[in-house]
Amino acid sequence: MLERLKILVEKTNPRVLGQVLKSSNYIELYDWVERETINLLDASIKEKVWYLLNNKPNFICNHGNKKTFNPKKLQYGFCDNIKNCLCFQQHAKENYKPRDMSIVIEKRKDTWLKKYGVDNASKAEGVKSKRRETMSKKDYSSIFDQLTHEKETLGFNQVIQRVSETVTPCFSREEYHGSNRKNKYLWKCNGCQHQFESHVDYGTIPKCSICYPKTVSRAESEIATFVRTLGENIITNDKTILSGKELDIYIPDRNIAIEYNGIYWHSSIKKTPNYHVNKMLECKKQNIQLIHIFEDEWQTKPEIVKNRLRSILGHDDRVAARKCNIIELTFEEYKNFVEKTHIRGYAHSTIKYGLALDGKIKAVMGFSKSRYTKAGHELIRYCSDGTVIGGAGKLLKHFIKKHSPECIVTYADRCWSNGNLYKKLGFTDITSSEVNTGYWYIKNGIRYHRSNFTKARLIKLGYDPNKNESAIMQELGYTKIHDCGNYKFMLNP
């Protein structure tokens, strides 16, 4: 892999190296680079490539901070400026001796007195008159225009040369106003002659959508097809609603959007911890409910995902709760129903009630003593087969009547829910922060809930107690993936 990387660097323009490396032709090489530089998570592609080609030099300073990479000199410097970097301060102290400026100033004055007869050259009449004469002849506006024109001409020529193999410009030098992302220009594809608009910022090479159509994952396409079969009108890969950020599937009639999240491409290797929740909050500002479907959910629980989408979009079977009877459930009845209908699967509950119609269970609700607070109960699970109108309210009232709880807390997964069900039941939203996320661990394409890998459990298994949970899991080959977190609700009956 290292030899392949060397060959690619030698034959590729440095400005587009990152773009070429991320292309489908070099996906295996790009993944290898990312794996080998996992300790340089926030570094640029240029730094990661240089790091590998130079035998992974030390990039941590003597005080434990990451050194700053200089892309022009292709080397690591100090971690910060002289004010903040202790290494820089030590270096300056050892290598730079302070100058006595009073001696310098006196020497300068002696030179001026000998040459001009004054202690400052600006006071000499000859210098003054020559300066006035020069200033009167100069037209600085024309000089500025000339420099600007030369700079833009040079930039225009460089851009045209860089993209010439793919496209031909349909605009003149005078119409070129720099490579800012907002400046879009008209291009003609060299392959199919199709004309289209695109910018050239960050080394972008304009590509027409006909010769280079956007690739959509098979799973994303399957979800879009399923939503269409429900009779919904959808827009795919829209970038206008969130000002450039893409929504995979948007249902304008419902104000609902759906995102398909591949496990690897949406892990912490590729996305920041707040990526998913920030996108959800941006949609919320525009009154759009954003649903996040993760790769493993679609692969292992496709029917549950489909049933959940049917329910959210109003296409599932519906029955009134008044037609159903409340029953106490056995462990097996409760577990089997939850495993078949809830996206998160079974969670232990000590109190289990269900709604049955003609001997068939239609909805269940499970409670336990609160897992995270000392008092009260927690509503662990509510799920149904189709929609039971008024079902959650009927089961909740029955539980309150039977057990008289001090308070009830519950959580709603923000990847799937906007929390409206609990608000209708009288719960109060006590979510600590809108920007809160949960995280999972992934390995070999499988997601594992973080509760399986608490530090206490890892220490019991013999791992180093001086390391935190994240460090131990990283050593074991696990990567984090963040979701949108949960809403937290409380009810005081």
N, C-alpha and C positions, 0 to 999 in steps of 0.2 A: 504493500500500500504506500509506503514511504517513497519508493521509486516512482510509482505512478503520480504521486503528488509533485515530485521534483520535475517530472516531464511536463505536467500540466502547467506548473508555474513558469517554466521556461518558454512555453509557446503561447501564453495568455497575457493579454494586456492587464497590468495590475489593477486598473480602474474597474474592470469587469470580472475580476477573478472570483469574487464572492458569488456573483450571479451565475457564472459558468459552473462553479462547483456545486451550486444548489440545483442545477438543471437535472432532468431525468437521466441524462447520459452518465452522470457521475454521482448518483444517489448513494451508492455503496461507499464510495470514497468520502463523500460528505459525512455520512453516518460514522465512518471510522475516525475522521477528524474530530467530530463532536465527542465521541467516546474517549478518545485519547486526550482531549483537553477539557474533561469534565470539571477540573479544578479551575478552569478559566471561563466560568459560566457567562460572565458579562463582557467578555473580551470580543473584539471585532474578528471577523474572518481573517483579515490580514495578520493580526497578531497571532492567532491560533496557528496559521500556516507557518509563519516565521518561527514560532516556538517549536514546532515539530521538526522543521528543517534544520534547526540549530541545536538539536540534541537536548531539548527541554531544559533550557538554562534556568537557574534559580531566579524567581521573580518576587521573592519575599525579602524585604529589607531586614536589617538587624533588629528592628523593633516590631517585627511581625506584621507589617503592612505591605500591601501589594504595590510594587513599583509601577510607575507610569510608563507606558509603551510609547516611544516616539516613532510614528509611522514613516517619517521622512528619513531619519537616521537609522531606522530599523535596529533599535536597541532599547534596553530598559534604562530609565533614568532613576531619579529619586521619586519617592511616593507622593510628594507634594512640593509646594514652594518653600522657600527658606524659613518663612514664618511658622509653618506648621510641621515641617519634616525635620525630625531630630537628626537623621543621617546627613541631610543637607547642611544643617547647622554645624555639625561636627566637621564635615568636609571643608566648609568655608573657614572655620576656625583654624584648621591645620594648614590650609593652602593659600589663604589670602591674608596678607598683613595690612592693617589699616594705614592709610596715608595721612600725613599731617597736612591738611588742606591749607593751613595758614602759610606754610612754606611755599606751596604751589601758587597761591594767590600773589604773594610778594614777588616771586620770580616772574610771574606773568606781568605785573605792573612795571617791573624794571625793564622788561623787553619792550613794552609799549612806550615807555618814556624815552628810551633810546631811539626807537623807530619813528614815533609820531609826536613826541614832545608832550604827551598827555598820558594819564594813567589808565585810560580806556580808549581803544581804537575808535569807538563810535563818537567820541568827542572831537576828533580831528576834523578840521574844515574840509580837507581834501576828500576824506571818506564820506562826509555828509553830502557834499555836492555831487559826488559820483553816484551815491545811492539815489538821490532825487532824480538825477538824469536817467538812471536805469529804470526806476519805477514808472516814470512818465512814458517810457517807450513800450513797456510790457502790456500785453493784452491777455490777462490770465484766463478770461472766459474762453478764448480760442484755443489756448493750450489745454484747458480741461476737456473741451470738446474733442480735440485731436486725440488725447490720451484715451478717452472713453471710446471713440470710434475704433482706434487700434486694438483696444482690449476686446471689444465685441466682435470685431472682424476675426481676430485670432481665435476666440471662443467658437464662433460660427464655423470656421474652417475645421477646427478640431472635432466638433460634433459631427459634421457631415462626413468627415473621414472615418470616424468611429462606427457610424451606422450604415455606411455605403453598401455593405454586402447584403443588407436586409431590406432597406427602404431608400426611396429617393424623395428629397424635400419638395413640396409644392408651394414653397414660400421663398422670398428673396432675403438677402442679407439685411436689408433695411427693415424687414418685418420680424427679424429675430431680436428678441429682447432678453436673452439670457436663458439659463437652464432651470429657472425656478419651476417647482412642481405645478404652480398655478398657470404657468405659461404653456399652453397646448398649441401645437402646430399641426398643419395638414401634411400628411405623408402619403406616398404611393408605394404599395407593396411591390417589390421586385419580382415576386412569384406570380401573383394573380392579378396585379394591377389595381387591386381594390384600394380606394382612398379612405383614410381614417385619421382621427386626431389622437395625439399622444404627446406627453412631455418627455424630456430627456434628462431630468434631474437624477442625481445619484447613479449616474452611469447607465440609466435605462436605455435599452435598445427597443425602439418602437416595433411592435409586432401586430400584424392584423389578425383579427379574430377568425378569419376564414382559414388561413394557412396554419395558425396556431390557436386552435379552439381551446377554451378552458376545460381542463380535465376535472370531472366530478367523480368522486368515489362511488363504487357500486352501491354501497349501503345508503349513501345520501340520495342516490337516484331511486332506490327502492322505497325509501320513506316518502319522497316526493310523489312517486307513483301511487302509493297507498293513499295519501291524502287526496289525490285527484279522484281515486275511485269512490271516495265518500261524497263526491260532487262539489268539492271545494275549488274555487278559483285561486291559483297560487302564482306567486312570482318567485323565481329562483335566482340566487346569486345577486341580490339587489345591493347596490352600493350608494344609493341616493338618500335613503332614510337616515342613516347614521353618518352622513358626510364622509363617505369614503370607506368606512368599515363595512364588511360584507355580511349580509344575512343570507344563510343558505336557503331557507324556505320562508316566504312571507305570505300570510293569508289576510289580505286587506279587508275582506268583509267581516273578519272576526277580530281584527287587531291582535293577531297572534303570529309569532314567528318561531321557527324551529331551527336549532343549530345541531349539526351532527359533529361530535368531537372524537376524532381518532385518538386512541390512547397515547401513541408515541408523539404525534404532532401537537398534542395539547398538554403534554406533560411539562414539568418544570424545566426540562431541557430546552423547550421551544417557547413556552409561554410564562409570563410573570404570574405570581400568585393571585393577583387581582384581575387577571384578564377576563375570566368568565363572569365574575360578579360585576365588574365595571360595564361590560356589554349589557348585562341584564338591567342595570340601573339606568343606562342610557336609553334603553327601550322603554323602561318604566316612565321616564320623563315625557315620552311621547305617547303614553297610554297604550303601550304594546306589551303584552305578556310574552316573554321569551322563554321557550322550553329548551333545555339542554338534554340531548340524548347522547350518552357515551357509547363508544364502540362496543364494549362488552355487554351492555344492556341490550342492544339490538341483536347481537350474535347469540346470546344465551337465553334471553327472555323476549323474543319478538312478539309473541301473542299478548303478553302483559303490556308491552309498549303500545301495541295497536289498540288494545282495549282502553288504555289510558287516554290515547289520542281521540278515540271515538267519544269517550265521556266528556273530555274538554271541549270538543267541537259539537257536542249535542247529537251524536249519531248512534248512541247506544240504546239498548232496551231499557225501558223505564217502568217502574212499578211504585205504587204509593205505599208508604210505610204503614198506613192504617189497615192495609190488607194483610200485614204480616204479624206473626206472633213472636214475642220475645222468648228466647230459650237460653238456658245455660249450656255452655259448650264443654265438651271433653277436651283434653289436651290434643288428641289426634284430630278431632274435628276442626279445632281452631288452627292448628299448625298447617294442616293440609289446605284449608281455605286461604290462609294468608300467603302461603308459598305460591299458590296459583294466581293470586290477584294483586299482590303488593309488589311494587318494583324493588323494594329493599328486602323482601323476603320475611321470614319469620323472626320475631323478637319475643323473648320470654315475657309472659303476662300471667299474673296470679289470678286475676278476675277476668272472666271471658264470657261475653254475651253475644248472641246472634239474633238475626231476624230471619224467620223461616216462612216460606209460602208453599203450601201443599207439600210439606215435608222436605223442601229443598232450601238450603241456606242461601240467603240473598245478600246479607251484610253481616260483618262482625266488628266488635269493638273490644279492645283489651286494655286493662288497667293494671298498674302495680304501684307499690309505694315508690315515691319519687326517687330516681336514681341519683340526682344531683343536688337535692335539697333535703334538709332534715325533716321537714314537715310536709304533709299533704300527699296527694297521689299524682301519678303521671298517666296521661292517656297515651299508651304505647303505640297502638295501631287502630286505624279505622280503614276498612276497605270493603268494597262491594262488588258483586257480579252485575254489571250494568249500573244504572243509577236508581237508587231507592230514595224517592222524594220524601224528605223528612226523616230518613232513617237514622242519620247521625244524632239528630235532636231527640228522637224517641229512645235510643239506647243510652244517651247521656243522662236524660232525666231519670231513667230506670236505675242507673248506677248511683246517682245522687240520692234518690229515694231510699235505696237499700243500704248505702254505706255512709251517708252524711259526711263527705270528705271536708277537711278544713279548707283545702284549696286544690285546684287541679292545674297542672302545667302540661303543655304539649308542644311539639315542634312540627314545623311544616318545611319540607324540602324545597328550597327556592329554585332548584333546577326544574321543578315540575309545578309548583303551586304558588299562587299569589296570596294565600292565606285567607281568602274570602269565606271559606266554609267555617273556620273557627270564629271569625268576626260575626257571622250570622248567628252562631251559637252563643254569643255573648262574651267570648273571650277577649281579653285586652292584649294588644301587641306590646310586649316588653323586650323586643329585640334590642340588644345593647348598642349595636352599630349597624348601619346599612352596609358598610364595607367590611363584613365579616365573612370569612371563608372557612370551609372544611377542607381536609385533604385526605387522600388515599395513597397507598403505596402500590406501585405496579412492578411486575417482573414477568417477562415472557408473555406480554400482552394481556395479563390478568390483573384486575384491580382487587386489592385487599384493604378492608377498612382499617384505619389507623388504630382502632381499639384492640386489634389483635397484636399490636407491637408496642405496647406501652413500655417505658423504661423499666418499670418494676418487673414485667414479664421477661424482658431481655436479660436483666441481671440474674434472674432465677435460672435462666438457661446457660449462664456462665459467661456472659459478655462483660466487657470492661465497665465497671460502675462509674469510672471517671469520665466516660464519654456520654454525650447526650443521645437521645433516641435517633435523631436524624443522622448523626455521624456513624452510629452502629449500622443502621439500615443501608446507608450508602456503601459501607464496606461489604455488606452482604449482597450488593448488586441491585438494590431496590431504588426506584426513582419515585419522586412525589408527583401527584397530579391533584390540582385544586379544583373544587367545585364552587357553587354559589353560597354555601353555608345554609343555615336554617333561620326561619322566623321562630321566635319563642313567644308563646301565648300563655296567659294565666287567667283562671276563672275562680272567683270567690263565690261559691253557691249561696 
